[in-house]
Amino acid sequence: MKLFLLLFLIFCLNLVQAKDPYNDDLRGKNMICHNNSFSVEDWGLRFLNDNKVILFSLNKPMYEIFQHERRYRTDSRNILIFKNKDVEYIINRTRLKLGNKQCKLVKGDPLILLQERIEALKLNKRKGNRL
């Protein structure tokens, strides 16, 4: 009888999984994180289903966009972005800061917005040219 009770208790504990009360579903949200420095990358984030996020990094000197698929989790203060099991980036939910970049929520696709940013950067670089 004790063995049966012990097995039943273990079975019940496996069924119940505690959830973080602040682990929000951010699917459908898009962000752009930028810095005015030409040497610091800009980032775009597209939050997907199942706590997945696609990060787009804009290398400004090379005018290239790289794509990285990661997982995220939220708590009351931060959005934690994981590479494998390690925290790679932290976004403060109040200030919307990613490292030295200021972030903002956007309506459009972050990839398209970063492509438009490339064109603006190229135009700005050529602005003072006389020839």
PABA-187417 format. One record per residue (C-alpha): residue in one letter; chain; x negated, y negated, z negated. Coordinates in steps of 0.05 Angstrom, whole numbers, padded with zeros to 5 digits, always signed. Layout:
residuo; cadena; c1; c2; c3
A; A; X; Y; Z
...
//
This chain:
residuo; cadena; c1; c2; c3
M; A; +00000; +00000; +00000
K; A; -00057; -00048; -00017
L; A; -00090; -00032; +00049
F; A; -00025; -00047; +00087
L; A; -00017; -00113; +00050
L; A; -00089; -00132; +00065
L; A; -00082; -00116; +00139
F; A; -00016; -00155; +00142
L; A; -00049; -00215; +00109
I; A; -00108; -00214; +00158
F; A; -00059; -00208; +00216
C; A; -00019; -00268; +00192
L; A; -00081; -00310; +00181
N; A; -00103; -00296; +00253
L; A; -00036; -00320; +00280
V; A; -00038; -00386; +00243
Q; A; -00089; -00435; +00270
A; A; -00098; -00503; +00239
K; A; -00094; -00561; +00287
D; A; -00128; -00627; +00278
P; A; -00071; -00677; +00269
Y; A; -00109; -00729; +00309
N; A; -00125; -00685; +00368
D; A; -00085; -00724; +00420
D; A; -00071; -00702; +00491
L; A; -00100; -00756; +00536
R; A; -00081; -00725; +00602
G; A; -00064; -00775; +00656
K; A; -00105; -00831; +00624
N; A; -00162; -00863; +00662
M; A; -00219; -00907; +00637
I; A; -00276; -00948; +00665
C; A; -00336; -00962; +00622
H; A; -00385; -01015; +00647
N; A; -00445; -01056; +00630
N; A; -00467; -01119; +00668
S; A; -00539; -01096; +00671
F; A; -00559; -01069; +00739
S; A; -00602; -01015; +00707
V; A; -00546; -00986; +00663
E; A; -00498; -00936; +00693
D; A; -00423; -00950; +00696
W; A; -00376; -00892; +00679
G; A; -00306; -00872; +00699
L; A; -00266; -00821; +00660
R; A; -00206; -00781; +00684
F; A; -00171; -00741; +00629
L; A; -00140; -00676; +00653
N; A; -00099; -00618; +00624
D; A; -00126; -00571; +00571
N; A; -00173; -00623; +00540
K; A; -00215; -00629; +00602
V; A; -00245; -00694; +00626
I; A; -00282; -00711; +00690
L; A; -00337; -00762; +00682
F; A; -00361; -00804; +00741
S; A; -00428; -00838; +00732
L; A; -00448; -00894; +00778
N; A; -00523; -00900; +00788
K; A; -00526; -00974; +00807
P; A; -00596; -00977; +00837
M; A; -00582; -00917; +00883
Y; A; -00508; -00933; +00895
E; A; -00489; -00861; +00881
I; A; -00433; -00831; +00840
F; A; -00443; -00765; +00804
Q; A; -00387; -00722; +00776
H; A; -00390; -00682; +00711
E; A; -00335; -00637; +00683
R; A; -00332; -00635; +00607
R; A; -00284; -00620; +00549
Y; A; -00260; -00671; +00498
R; A; -00229; -00673; +00430
T; A; -00202; -00732; +00391
D; A; -00201; -00749; +00318
S; A; -00173; -00810; +00282
R; A; -00232; -00854; +00302
N; A; -00266; -00825; +00364
I; A; -00260; -00788; +00428
L; A; -00314; -00734; +00428
I; A; -00338; -00709; +00495
F; A; -00373; -00642; +00494
K; A; -00425; -00610; +00539
N; A; -00420; -00536; +00522
K; A; -00414; -00537; +00446
D; A; -00453; -00601; +00433
V; A; -00425; -00671; +00429
E; A; -00452; -00710; +00488
Y; A; -00414; -00776; +00483
I; A; -00371; -00811; +00432
I; A; -00321; -00865; +00450
N; A; -00295; -00907; +00393
R; A; -00219; -00908; +00399
T; A; -00211; -00977; +00368
R; A; -00265; -01016; +00404
L; A; -00267; -00971; +00466
K; A; -00343; -00970; +00467
L; A; -00384; -00916; +00500
G; A; -00455; -00929; +00477
N; A; -00473; -00997; +00504
K; A; -00415; -00999; +00553
Q; A; -00347; -01032; +00543
C; A; -00289; -00989; +00566
K; A; -00219; -01006; +00588
L; A; -00158; -00966; +00608
V; A; -00142; -00970; +00682
K; A; -00083; -00950; +00725
G; A; -00122; -00929; +00787
D; A; -00168; -00871; +00802
P; A; -00236; -00882; +00769
L; A; -00273; -00853; +00829
I; A; -00241; -00903; +00876
L; A; -00253; -00960; +00827
L; A; -00327; -00941; +00822
Q; A; -00332; -00939; +00898
E; A; -00304; -01009; +00901
R; A; -00355; -01029; +00847
I; A; -00411; -01004; +00893
E; A; -00386; -01050; +00949
A; A; -00382; -01109; +00900
L; A; -00453; -01095; +00875
K; A; -00480; -01092; +00947
L; A; -00445; -01157; +00964
N; A; -00471; -01191; +00901
K; A; -00543; -01168; +00917
R; A; -00539; -01199; +00987
K; A; -00506; -01263; +00962
G; A; -00570; -01304; +00957
N; A; -00603; -01279; +01021
R; A; -00617; -01331; +01075
L; A; -00636; -01282; +01129
//
